[in-house]
């Protein structure tokens, strides 16, 4: 009989049946409504009720187990930390030094540790302790070795940022890690670190802990301890003499000693200093006024020079080892590691010697040194053979290896020519458009005019002509060029997506490391791999902890690299890179960027480059001022960078067998289409009446000439006394006068001018004007407009000069009649005439330069003139030509060579 259904009133007092009702037959399809309902309920399994008693005992068991585990873990940590502390209390002593080896396995350095004398707590200034506590562990004097509050705060911030942005380690934990532990980054290591920190807190006072920490922490540049760091970075041996900004700088170093070193990264160091000062101010250690004052101080300390080798390479290799392994600088210095590098000791010594040779760098007028950087890469392996990031480089200095500057025309092979060859639509004989034209709103120019309907790719690259490079990039597509550049290591930005990059106009520039990597592709059959300095690292037991496994990527086909090499060989043999020639085949490209200073009419340059390679090695060189301005620009062109390539690569490769480049498969030249002869534009008449004089007030040479009918602009050429070839210093001059501020006292300069018509026709050279800059002239003042100063036309130089004016020794004043090296003249105008005798040396020189090409964004490639040699009693003519022209003042001079 089915169970009677309860009404609502019945449910308040249900009656529980004494026996479980029988399960209804599942196969039955009949039954009353009540029976069906009862059968449905009876078919479900009854759920067990969760009572409060069960919940209580479950929670009790879990809590008891947790407490037991926590107590066990605590006891383990206490015992373990205590044991490790007692067994390793003498670990404050430095372990076996890390050793660094060159590419042949020869030991080049034992990484010694420099530690100052231990400092007592009473000798540490209060501000030093406050700075480190505020920065590293604000609750140092309150916790017992582990700050749970800081750990929780750091965990929350890490979760919010989804990365490790803040650490929770206390000063005691840092001391435990640095002194007692290895570098295994595991959970158990962290637990052990905590256990040792607790043991330290039980065994040592807070004063002893902070003192040991400050005497033991690594501050970078090989300095351990606060005293050694103060001497290294500020030359201060007495800590009580440290100023607030210096203390804050030191307190910011432990986070990342290499990154925040004021010697190598002054800007980042100042930013980190500001963070430390802000923390000190927030925690009440200093006032806002003290914070502001200390934050604004500029770091200008120059450490004393020391004799050492390989500093630049070793620092680069150690930083790479940190990046690749995750080991800290402290770990590497103290861990007894063996670091095997790719350095060639002979090449590194040669490079350092060349950078110490002042004759290989342009001299400045005020003693500010022209700087440079150079990277050499092994073509077979991609390993860095040698590198140097500046002149007078020493450990901790700022390295220009990775600092960015504009590459000028040295970027043309990378962005335009290589991807064009790779496309298969162009080869070395392809004819490129060379007409004067605009690409939308972008209108590049060729420096000398020199426009034509077409020019071969080989000739365009050899002479560094601008229009073909831009036209070619436009033809293959900007995205194609950018894609290739990125494939060889350049980090281009969206701002770089424009045709100006064909001439090296990059938004952020590049550096010698990137250029060496990219040009190595041409030397190695089209394979790319990032350059590296560390081959492998093993620990003190000999176990390998790191091995470089860089993989190469094929980015250019072999035919294209061979064709590129053939064209770049022509650049060195016949074009702008002649001064890079050594006793083996060389291929390469020059690059120059002009100053770009508004209102300054000068041919001076901001940066000069040469990137080139032999069969064995590839090298990239940059030269320029760190802070270019009106008074700190380069008068020389990229030929000087090419000369540095020869000065280093020639001696460094001595002993290596000479190898030739692979010859590309011959490609038939395109058929020559006969075109109807076009009427050639008639050149304008030659310029006359050119005169030049030096204005001491403006520090510039004032030039003026007679206007030429039909001329729309003028081009000015100049030759220094040590050169044999004229170079264009200004084109597109719209008036019949200009000035040249890029002159040096004691030098003699010759000038000539050509007229240019609207259709690009150029006149013959004008007469030649010569001017000598007085060695004793007063300090030059700025002449922003670069124009002839008020007062009319510049004065006419004295007559009777030939290769140099005579010098009078008698009383009075007057021009001397010079003849070759010896000048004899009578001085007039003084109290009484007196005979004058003097001599003038004229340095004759040889030139390796080719044509000059200027990029539309201000890049110039120009051949340079080697310094002349003065020989007593002889006179070297300034030109190979035997013809002469006569200037309006009657001076007889050799004519200029063809520009």
C-alpha positions in Angstrom: 0.0 0.0 0.0 1.6 3.3 -1.0 2.7 5.7 1.7 0.0 8.3 2.4 1.0 11.8 1.3 1.2 14.3 4.2 -0.7 17.5 4.2 0.9 20.7 5.2 -0.4 20.3 8.8 0.8 16.8 9.0 4.4 17.8 8.0 4.9 19.6 11.2 4.9 16.4 13.0 6.0 13.7 10.6 5.9 10.0 11.6 9.0 8.0 10.7 8.1 4.5 9.4 9.7 1.7 11.4 10.5 -0.2 8.2 11.8 1.0 4.9 9.2 0.8 2.2 9.8 -1.6 -0.5 11.4 -0.2 -3.7 8.6 -0.1 -6.4 9.0 -2.2 -9.4 10.8 -0.1 -12.0 9.2 -2.0 -14.9 5.7 -1.3 -13.7 3.9 1.3 -15.7 0.7 1.4 -13.7 -0.3 2.6 -10.2 -2.2 5.4 -8.6 -1.1 8.9 -8.5 -0.1 8.6 -4.9 1.8 5.5 -5.6 3.7 7.1 -8.5 4.7 9.9 -6.3 5.8 7.7 -3.5 7.7 5.5 -5.9 9.6 8.4 -7.3 10.8 9.5 -3.9 11.7 6.1 -2.9 14.0 5.8 -6.0 16.5 8.5 -4.8 19.5 7.6 -2.6 19.2 9.5 0.7 22.0 12.1 1.3 24.0 12.0 4.5 23.4 14.9 6.7 26.5 17.1 7.6 26.3 17.8 11.3 28.0 20.4 13.3 29.9 17.7 15.2 31.5 16.3 12.0 32.6 19.8 10.9 34.1 20.5 14.3 36.2 17.3 14.4 37.3 17.7 10.8 38.5 21.2 11.4 40.1 20.1 14.7 42.0 17.4 12.9 43.2 19.7 10.1 44.3 22.4 12.6 46.1 19.9 14.7 47.9 18.5 11.7 48.8 22.0 10.5 50.1 22.9 13.9 52.1 19.8 14.1 53.6 20.4 10.6 54.3 24.0 11.5 56.1 23.0 14.7 58.1 20.4 12.8 59.0 22.9 10.2 59.9 25.5 12.8 62.1 23.0 14.7 63.8 22.0 11.4 64.4 25.6 10.5 65.8 26.4 13.9 68.1 23.4 14.0 69.1 23.7 10.4 69.8 27.4 10.6 71.7 27.0 13.8 73.8 24.2 12.4 74.6 26.0 9.1 75.5 29.2 11.0 77.8 27.4 13.4 79.5 25.3 10.6 80.0 28.2 8.3 80.8 31.1 10.6 84.1 31.5 8.9 82.5 32.0 5.5 83.1 35.7 5.6 86.5 34.9 4.1 86.5 35.1 0.3 86.6 31.8 -1.6 88.7 30.9 -4.6 88.7 33.7 -7.2 86.8 33.4 -10.4 89.1 33.0 -13.5 88.5 34.4 -17.0 90.1 32.8 -20.1 90.5 34.0 -23.7 89.4 32.2 -26.9 92.5 29.9 -26.7 91.9 28.9 -23.1 94.7 31.1 -21.8 94.1 32.7 -18.3 93.8 36.4 -18.7 92.4 37.4 -15.3 91.8 36.1 -11.8 88.8 38.1 -10.6 90.3 39.4 -7.4 88.1 40.9 -4.7 88.8 44.3 -3.3 87.7 44.9 0.2 88.4 47.9 2.4 89.4 47.6 6.0 86.4 46.6 8.1 84.5 49.5 9.6 83.3 49.6 13.1 79.7 50.5 14.0 80.7 53.6 15.8 82.7 54.8 12.7 79.7 54.5 10.4 77.8 57.8 10.0 74.2 57.7 11.1 73.0 58.9 7.7 74.6 55.8 6.0 72.7 53.4 8.3 69.5 55.4 7.7 69.9 55.4 4.0 70.4 51.6 3.8 67.6 50.8 6.3 65.2 53.2 4.4 66.1 51.5 1.1 66.6 47.9 1.9 64.7 47.1 5.1 62.6 49.9 6.7 61.6 47.6 9.7 65.1 46.3 10.3 65.2 47.4 14.0 61.8 45.9 14.7 61.7 42.4 13.2 63.6 39.3 14.2 65.3 38.4 10.9 62.2 37.8 8.8 59.6 40.6 8.2 56.3 38.9 7.5 54.7 42.3 6.9 57.1 43.1 4.2 56.8 39.7 2.6 53.0 40.1 2.5 53.2 43.6 1.1 55.6 42.4 -1.6 53.4 39.4 -2.5 50.4 41.6 -2.9 52.3 44.0 -5.2 53.8 41.1 -7.2 50.3 39.7 -7.7 48.9 43.0 -8.8 51.8 43.6 -11.2 51.8 39.9 -12.3 55.6 39.9 -12.0 58.3 40.1 -9.3 58.4 43.9 -8.7 59.3 44.0 -5.0 61.3 41.7 -2.8 60.6 40.9 0.8 64.1 40.0 2.0 65.4 41.7 5.0 69.0 43.0 5.5 69.5 39.9 7.7 68.3 37.6 5.0 70.6 39.3 2.4 73.5 38.8 4.7 72.5 35.1 5.2 72.3 34.6 1.4 75.5 36.4 0.5 77.7 34.8 3.2 76.4 31.3 3.8 74.5 30.1 0.8 75.2 28.9 -2.7 73.3 30.2 -5.8 70.7 27.5 -6.2 67.4 29.5 -6.5 65.0 26.9 -5.0 62.3 26.8 -2.3 64.6 25.0 0.0 67.3 27.6 -0.5 64.8 30.3 0.5 63.7 28.3 3.5 67.3 27.8 4.5 68.0 31.5 4.0 65.2 32.2 6.5 66.5 29.7 9.0 70.0 31.3 8.9 68.6 34.8 9.2 66.8 33.7 12.4 69.9 32.2 13.7 71.9 35.3 13.0 69.3 37.4 14.8 69.7 35.2 17.9 73.5 35.2 17.8 74.2 38.9 16.8 73.0 42.3 17.8 71.3 44.6 15.3 74.4 46.8 15.4 76.6 43.9 14.6 74.3 42.7 11.8 74.2 46.1 10.0 77.9 46.5 10.4 78.7 43.1 8.9 76.3 43.7 6.1 77.9 47.1 5.2 81.4 45.5 5.3 80.3 42.6 3.2 77.9 43.8 0.5 79.0 44.1 -3.1 78.9 47.6 -4.6 80.1 46.9 -8.2 83.3 47.7 -10.0 85.1 45.0 -7.9 84.4 46.9 -4.6 83.2 45.0 -1.5 82.2 46.9 1.6 81.1 50.5 2.2 84.6 51.8 2.7 86.0 50.3 -0.6 82.9 51.6 -2.4 83.4 55.1 -1.1 87.0 55.1 -2.3 86.1 53.6 -5.7 83.3 56.0 -6.6 84.2 59.2 -4.8 87.8 58.9 -3.7 86.7 59.3 0.0 88.4 57.1 2.6 86.8 58.7 5.7 83.1 57.8 5.7 82.3 60.8 7.9 83.2 63.0 5.0 80.6 61.5 2.7 77.9 63.9 1.6 74.2 63.1 1.6 74.0 62.7 -2.2 77.0 60.3 -2.1 75.5 58.2 0.6 72.3 57.9 -1.3 74.2 56.9 -4.4 76.0 54.1 -2.5 72.7 53.0 -0.9 71.2 52.6 -4.4 73.9 50.2 -5.6 73.2 46.8 -4.0 69.9 46.4 -6.0 71.9 46.2 -9.2 75.6 47.3 -8.9 76.4 47.2 -12.6 73.2 48.9 -13.7 73.3 51.8 -11.2 77.1 52.4 -11.2 77.7 56.2 -11.4 80.9 55.5 -13.3 79.3 53.6 -16.2 75.7 54.8 -16.0 75.6 58.2 -14.4 72.0 58.9 -15.6 70.6 55.7 -14.2 72.6 56.2 -11.0 71.1 59.6 -10.5 67.6 58.2 -11.0 68.2 55.5 -8.4 69.7 58.1 -6.0 66.5 60.0 -6.3 64.5 56.9 -5.2 66.7 56.4 -2.1 66.4 60.1 -1.2 62.6 59.9 -1.6 62.4 56.9 0.7 64.6 58.7 3.3 62.3 61.7 3.2 59.2 59.7 3.5 60.5 57.9 6.5 61.5 61.1 8.2 65.3 60.8 8.0 65.8 64.0 5.9 63.8 67.0 4.9 62.2 67.8 1.6 64.8 70.5 1.0 67.7 68.1 1.7 66.1 65.7 -0.7 65.8 68.2 -3.5 69.4 69.5 -3.0 71.0 66.0 -2.9 69.0 64.8 -5.9 70.2 67.6 -8.2 74.0 67.1 -7.7 75.8 65.9 -10.9 78.3 63.1 -10.6 81.7 64.3 -12.0 84.3 62.2 -10.2 87.2 60.9 -12.3 88.9 57.8 -10.7 92.7 57.8 -11.0 94.1 56.0 -14.0 95.5 52.5 -13.5 97.4 50.3 -15.9 95.3 47.3 -16.8 94.4 45.3 -19.9 91.2 43.8 -21.2 89.0 45.8 -18.8 86.4 46.7 -21.4 86.1 43.1 -22.7 86.0 41.5 -19.3 83.3 43.9 -18.0 81.2 43.2 -21.0 81.7 39.4 -20.6 80.9 39.5 -16.9 77.7 41.4 -17.6 76.8 38.9 -20.3 77.5 36.1 -17.8 75.1 37.7 -15.3 72.4 38.1 -17.9 72.7 34.5 -19.3 73.0 32.6 -16.1 71.0 34.7 -13.6 74.0 34.7 -11.3 74.7 38.0 -9.5 77.9 39.8 -9.9 78.7 38.8 -6.3 78.0 35.2 -7.1 80.4 35.3 -10.1 83.1 37.1 -8.2 83.1 34.9 -5.2 82.0 31.6 -6.6 85.3 30.3 -8.0 83.9 30.0 -11.6 85.9 29.5 -14.8 84.6 31.8 -17.5 85.7 31.0 -21.1 85.4 33.9 -23.5 85.7 34.6 -27.2 88.4 37.3 -26.8 91.5 37.3 -29.0 94.2 38.7 -26.7 96.3 40.1 -29.6 93.4 41.8 -31.2 92.2 43.3 -27.9 95.7 44.6 -27.1 96.0 46.1 -30.6 92.6 47.8 -30.3 93.5 49.3 -26.9 96.9 50.5 -28.2 95.2 52.2 -31.2 92.7 54.0 -29.0 95.6 55.3 -26.9 97.2 56.8 -30.0 96.1 60.4 -30.1 97.3 60.7 -33.7 94.5 58.4 -34.9 91.8 60.8 -33.5 91.0 64.3 -34.5 92.3 66.9 -32.1 89.8 69.4 -30.5 90.4 73.0 -29.8 89.7 72.9 -26.1 91.1 69.5 -25.0 87.7 67.7 -25.0 88.6 64.3 -26.5 86.9 62.9 -29.6 85.6 59.6 -28.5 85.1 56.3 -30.2 84.0 52.7 -30.0 84.9 49.6 -31.9 83.7 46.0 -32.0 85.3 43.1 -33.8 83.4 39.8 -34.4 84.6 36.4 -35.7 82.9 35.6 -38.9 82.9 31.9 -38.4 81.5 31.7 -34.8 79.8 35.1 -34.1 82.0 35.5 -31.0 83.3 38.9 -30.1 87.1 39.0 -30.8 87.7 42.4 -29.2 85.8 45.5 -28.2 86.4 48.9 -26.6 83.9 51.5 -25.6 86.1 54.6 -25.4 89.5 56.2 -25.1 91.3 55.9 -21.8 88.9 53.2 -20.8 89.1 51.7 -17.3 86.9 49.4 -15.3 83.6 51.0 -14.5 83.7 53.6 -17.2 80.8 54.4 -19.5 80.9 52.1 -22.5 79.9 53.4 -25.9 79.6 49.9 -27.3 75.8 50.0 -26.9 75.2 53.8 -27.0 73.2 54.8 -30.0 74.2 57.3 -32.8 73.0 57.9 -36.3 74.9 55.6 -38.8 74.5 57.7 -42.0 75.3 56.0 -45.3 76.8 53.0 -43.5 73.2 51.9 -43.2 72.5 51.9 -46.9 73.7 48.3 -47.6 71.5 47.0 -44.8 68.2 48.8 -45.4 68.3 49.1 -49.2 70.9 47.1 -51.1 70.8 43.8 -49.3 67.0 43.3 -49.3 67.0 44.4 -53.0 69.5 41.7 -53.9 67.6 39.2 -51.9 64.4 39.9 -53.8 66.0 38.5 -57.0 64.9 41.5 -59.0 68.2 43.4 -58.7 71.9 42.6 -59.1 75.2 44.5 -59.1 74.6 45.6 -62.7 71.0 46.8 -62.2 70.5 50.4 -63.2 68.9 52.6 -60.5 67.2 55.9 -61.0 69.4 58.9 -60.1 67.2 61.8 -61.2 66.6 64.7 -58.9 63.2 64.0 -57.5 60.8 64.0 -54.5 59.1 61.0 -52.9 56.0 62.6 -51.7 57.2 65.3 -49.3 60.6 63.8 -49.0 63.2 65.4 -51.3 66.7 64.0 -50.9 69.7 65.4 -52.7 73.1 64.3 -54.0 75.8 66.5 -52.6 77.6 67.5 -55.9 74.5 67.4 -58.0 75.7 64.6 -60.2 72.2 63.6 -61.2 71.6 61.4 -64.1 68.8 59.3 -65.6 70.3 56.1 -64.2 73.4 54.7 -62.4 74.5 51.1 -61.8 74.0 49.7 -58.3 77.8 49.2 -58.0 78.6 52.8 -58.9 75.9 54.2 -56.6 77.2 52.3 -53.6 80.8 52.9 -54.4 80.3 56.7 -54.5 77.6 56.7 -51.8 75.1 58.5 -54.0 71.9 59.2 -52.1 69.0 59.3 -54.7 69.5 55.6 -55.8 69.4 54.3 -52.3 66.2 56.1 -51.5 64.7 55.2 -54.9 65.6 51.5 -54.4 64.0 51.4 -50.9 60.9 52.9 -52.4 60.8 50.3 -55.1 61.2 47.2 -52.9 59.0 48.7 -50.2 59.8 50.2 -46.8 58.4 47.2 -45.0 60.8 44.9 -46.9 63.8 46.9 -45.9 62.7 47.1 -42.3 61.9 43.4 -42.1 65.5 42.6 -43.2 67.0 45.1 -40.8 65.1 43.6 -37.9 66.2 40.1 -39.0 69.9 41.2 -38.4 69.4 42.6 -35.0 68.1 46.2 -35.4 65.3 47.2 -33.1 63.5 49.6 -35.3 60.4 51.5 -34.2 57.2 52.6 -36.0 58.8 56.1 -36.3 61.5 54.5 -38.5 58.9 53.6 -41.2 59.9 56.3 -43.7 62.3 56.6 -46.6 64.8 58.7 -44.7 66.1 55.4 -43.2 67.7 54.7 -46.6 70.3 57.4 -45.6 70.6 56.3 -42.0 68.0 58.6 -40.5 67.0 56.4 -37.6 64.8 57.6 -34.7 67.1 56.1 -32.1 70.3 55.4 -34.1 72.4 52.3 -33.7 75.7 51.2 -32.2 78.9 49.5 -33.2 77.8 46.1 -31.7 74.6 46.1 -33.9 76.6 47.3 -37.0 79.2 44.6 -36.6 76.6 41.9 -36.2 74.8 43.1 -39.3 77.9 43.3 -41.6 79.1 39.9 -40.4 76.1 38.5 -42.3 77.7 39.6 -45.6 80.9 37.9 -44.6 79.4 34.6 -43.5 77.2 33.7 -46.4 74.0 35.2 -45.1 73.7 33.7 -41.6 72.9 35.9 -38.6 73.5 35.3 -34.9 73.8 37.7 -32.1 77.4 38.5 -31.1 78.5 37.0 -27.8 81.5 37.1 -25.5 81.1 34.1 -23.2 81.5 30.5 -24.6 80.9 28.6 -21.4 81.1 28.7 -17.6 82.1 26.0 -15.2 82.0 26.0 -11.4 84.9 25.4 -9.0 84.3 21.6 -9.3 84.6 21.7 -13.1 80.9 21.1 -13.7 79.5 23.2 -16.6 76.8 25.6 -15.6 76.4 27.5 -18.9 77.2 26.9 -22.5 76.4 29.3 -25.4 74.1 27.5 -27.8 73.3 30.5 -30.1 71.7 29.3 -33.3 72.4 31.0 -36.6 69.6 32.0 -38.9 69.8 32.2 -42.7 68.6 35.7 -43.6 70.3 36.3 -47.0 71.2 33.9 -49.8 74.8 33.2 -50.7 74.6 34.8 -54.1 73.4 38.1 -52.5 76.1 38.1 -49.9 78.8 37.5 -52.6 77.4 40.3 -54.7 77.2 42.7 -51.8 80.8 41.8 -50.8 82.0 42.5 -54.4 80.4 45.9 -54.3 81.7 46.8 -50.9 85.2 45.8 -52.0 84.9 48.4 -54.7 84.0 51.0 -52.0 87.3 50.2 -50.3 89.4 50.0 -53.5 88.0 52.9 -55.4 85.4 54.8 -53.3 84.9 56.4 -50.0 86.6 53.7 -47.9 90.1 53.8 -49.4 91.8 54.4 -46.1 90.6 51.0 -44.8 92.9 49.1 -47.2 95.3 46.6 -45.6 97.4 43.7 -46.9 94.3 41.5 -47.5 90.9 41.9 -49.2 88.6 44.2 -47.4 85.0 45.1 -48.0 83.2 47.9 -46.2 81.2 51.1 -46.1 81.7 54.6 -44.6 79.0 56.7 -43.0 78.9 60.3 -41.9 76.2 62.5 -40.3 76.4 66.3 -40.4 75.9 68.4 -37.3 72.3 69.3 -37.8 72.7 72.4 -35.6 70.2 75.1 -36.6 71.7 78.3 -37.9 75.3 76.8 -38.1 76.6 77.0 -41.7 79.5 74.6 -41.6 80.5 71.3 -43.1 81.5 69.9 -39.7 80.2 66.4 -38.8 78.5 64.9 -35.8 79.4 61.2 -36.3 81.7 59.2 -38.6 81.6 55.5 -39.2 83.2 52.6 -40.9 81.8 49.1 -41.0 83.8 46.5 -42.9 85.2 43.0 -42.9 87.9 40.6 -44.1 87.3 36.9 -44.7 88.1 36.3 -41.0 86.7 39.2 -39.0 84.1 42.0 -39.2 84.5 45.3 -37.4 82.5 48.5 -36.9 84.0 51.8 -35.7 82.3 55.0 -34.6 83.9 58.3 -33.7 82.4 61.6 -32.4 82.0 63.8 -29.3 79.8 62.5 -26.4 78.1 65.9 -26.3 78.3 67.5 -29.8 77.6 71.2 -30.0 78.8 74.2 -32.0 82.3 73.9 -30.5 82.5 70.1 -30.5 82.0 68.8 -34.0 84.3 66.8 -36.3 86.1 68.5 -39.2 87.2 65.2 -40.6 85.1 62.8 -42.6 84.5 59.1 -42.4 88.0 58.3 -43.9 89.4 58.7 -40.4 87.2 55.9 -39.1 88.3 53.8 -42.1 91.9 54.5 -41.1 91.2 53.2 -37.6 89.9 50.0 -39.2 93.2 49.6 -41.0 95.3 50.6 -37.9 93.6 47.8 -35.8 92.8 45.0 -38.2 96.1 45.1 -40.1 98.3 44.3 -37.1 95.7 42.1 -35.3 95.4 39.8 -38.3 99.2 39.4 -38.9 100.0 35.7 -38.9 96.7 34.7 -40.3 96.8 33.4 -43.9 95.4 35.8 -46.4 92.0 34.6 -47.7 90.0 35.9 -50.7 86.3 36.5 -50.7 84.1 34.1 -52.7 83.3 35.4 -56.2 79.6 35.7 -57.1 78.1 34.0 -60.1 78.4 36.3 -63.0 75.3 38.2 -64.0 74.9 39.6 -67.4 74.6 43.4 -67.5 71.2 44.7 -68.6 70.9 45.5 -72.3 71.7 49.1 -73.2 68.8 50.9 -74.7 69.7 53.5 -77.3 68.1 56.8 -76.4 67.9 59.9 -78.5 70.6 62.3 -77.5 69.4 65.0 -75.3 70.6 68.5 -75.4 73.0 68.9 -72.5 72.5 72.0 -70.4 75.1 74.7 -70.9 77.3 75.2 -67.8 77.3 78.8 -66.4 80.4 81.0 -66.6 83.1 80.4 -64.0 83.0 82.3 -60.8 85.5 85.2 -60.5 86.6 87.5 -57.8 86.8 85.0 -55.0 88.5 86.4 -51.9 88.9 85.0 -48.3 89.9 86.5 -45.0 89.8 85.3 -41.4 87.6 87.3 -39.0 89.0 87.0 -35.4 85.8 88.2 -33.9 83.6 85.5 -35.4 86.3 82.9 -35.6 85.4 82.2 -39.2 86.8 82.6 -42.7 84.7 85.1 -44.7 84.3 84.2 -48.4 82.8 86.4 -51.2 82.8 86.4 -55.0 81.2 88.0 -58.0 77.7 86.8 -58.8 77.3 84.8 -62.1 74.4 85.3 -64.4 72.0 82.4 -64.6 73.4 80.7 -61.5 70.8 79.6 -58.9 73.3 78.4 -56.3 77.0 78.0 -55.5 79.1 75.2 -54.2 82.1 76.0 -52.0 85.2 73.7 -51.9 88.0 73.7 -49.4 91.4 72.1 -49.0 93.6 72.1 -45.8 97.3 72.6 -46.0 98.0 69.0 -45.3 95.6 67.8 -48.1 96.0 67.4 -51.8 92.4 67.3 -52.7 89.5 69.7 -52.4 86.2 68.7 -50.7 82.9 70.4 -50.9 82.0 72.1 -47.6 78.8 73.8 -48.6 76.3 73.4 -51.5 73.2 75.2 -52.4 74.6 78.6 -51.3 72.1 81.1 -52.6 74.1 84.3 -52.2 77.6 85.3 -53.4 79.1 85.2 -49.9 79.4 82.7 -47.0 81.6 81.8 -44.1 83.5 78.8 -42.9 83.7 78.4 -39.1 85.2 74.9 -39.1 88.7 76.1 -39.1 91.7 75.5 -36.8 94.3 78.0 -35.7 97.7 77.5 -37.4 96.2 75.9 -40.4 96.2 77.2 -44.0 93.1 76.7 -46.2 92.4 77.1 -49.9 89.0 77.6 -51.4 87.3 77.7 -54.8 83.7 78.1 -55.8 81.5 76.8 -58.7 78.2 78.1 -59.9 75.2 75.8 -60.4 72.2 76.4 -62.6 68.6 75.3 -62.0 69.0 72.2 -64.3 72.1 71.1 -62.3 74.8 72.2 -64.7 78.0 73.2 -62.8 80.6 75.7 -63.9 84.3 75.3 -63.9 86.3 76.2 -60.7 86.8 79.8 -59.8 90.1 81.3 -58.9 91.7 79.9 -55.7 91.8 81.9 -52.5 94.1 81.1 -49.6 94.0 82.1 -46.0 96.1 81.2 -42.9 94.5 81.2 -39.5 96.6 83.0 -37.0 97.9 80.6 -34.3 97.8 83.4 -31.7 94.3 84.6 -32.5 92.0 85.2 -29.6 89.4 82.7 -28.6 86.8 82.4 -31.3 83.3 83.6 -30.6 80.2 82.0 -32.0 78.8 83.2 -35.3 75.5 81.4 -35.4 74.5 82.7 -38.8 77.8 81.9 -40.4 77.7 85.1 -42.4 80.2 87.8 -43.3 80.4 90.3 -40.3 79.3 93.9 -40.8 81.6 96.3 -42.5 81.5 95.3 -46.1 83.5 92.8 -48.1 86.4 91.0 -46.4 89.8 92.4 -46.9 92.1 91.1 -49.6 94.8 88.8 -48.4 98.4 90.0 -48.9 100.1 89.3 -52.2 103.3 87.5 -53.0 102.3 84.2 -51.3 103.4 80.8 -52.6 102.7 77.9 -50.3 102.9 80.1 -47.3 103.7 83.7 -46.3 107.2 84.9 -45.2 107.7 85.8 -41.6 109.6 88.9 -40.7 111.8 89.2 -37.6 112.7 92.9 -38.0 111.1 95.9 -36.4 108.0 97.1 -38.1 105.3 95.3 -40.0 104.8 94.3 -43.5 104.3 91.3 -45.8 107.3 89.1 -46.6 108.0 87.6 -49.9 107.8 83.9 -49.5 109.6 81.4 -51.7 109.0 77.7 -51.0 110.0 76.9 -47.4 112.2 79.9 -46.9 110.7 83.4 -46.8 112.8 86.6 -46.8 111.2 90.0 -46.4 111.7 93.5 -45.2 109.5 94.8 -42.4 108.2 98.4 -42.8 106.2 100.7 -40.8 108.0 100.5 -37.5 110.5 103.0 -36.0 113.1 101.9 -38.4 113.2 99.3 -41.2 114.7 96.0 -40.3 115.5 92.9 -42.3 113.3 90.0 -41.6 114.0 86.4 -42.1 111.7 83.5 -41.5 110.6 80.1 -42.7 107.3 78.6 -43.5 106.8 74.8 -43.6 104.1 73.6 -45.9 103.0 70.0 -45.3 102.3 68.0 -48.4 100.0 65.0 -48.0 98.5 62.2 -49.9 94.8 61.6 -50.1 92.9 58.3 -50.0 89.5 59.9 -50.2 87.0 59.4 -52.9 84.0 61.5 -53.8 81.9 63.0 -51.2 78.2 62.2 -50.8 75.8 63.9 -48.5 72.6 62.3 -47.3 69.5 64.4 -47.4 69.2 64.0 -43.7 72.7 65.4 -43.2 74.9 62.4 -43.9 78.2 62.8 -45.7 80.7 60.3 -46.9 84.0 61.9 -47.8 87.5 60.7 -48.4 90.0 62.0 -46.0 93.4 63.4 -46.4 96.3 61.8 -44.6 98.4 64.1 -42.5 101.2 65.8 -44.5 104.9 65.4 -43.7 107.1 68.4 -43.5 110.5 68.0 -44.9 113.1 70.8 -44.4 114.3 72.4 -47.5 111.6 70.9 -49.8 108.2 71.9 -50.9 105.5 69.4 -51.8 103.0 70.9 -54.3 99.3 70.8 -53.2 98.2 69.1 -56.4 99.3 66.5 -58.9 98.5 69.0 -61.7 101.2 71.1 -63.2 98.8 73.7 -64.4 98.3 76.9 -62.4 95.8 79.6 -62.0 96.2 83.1 -60.8 93.9 84.6 -58.2 92.9 88.3 -58.4 95.5 89.3 -55.8 98.3 87.8 -58.0 99.0 84.8 -55.9 100.0 81.8 -57.9 98.4 78.5 -56.9 97.8 75.0 -58.1 94.3 74.5 -59.5 91.9 72.3 -57.5 91.3 68.7 -58.5 88.0 67.7 -59.9 85.4 67.4 -57.1 
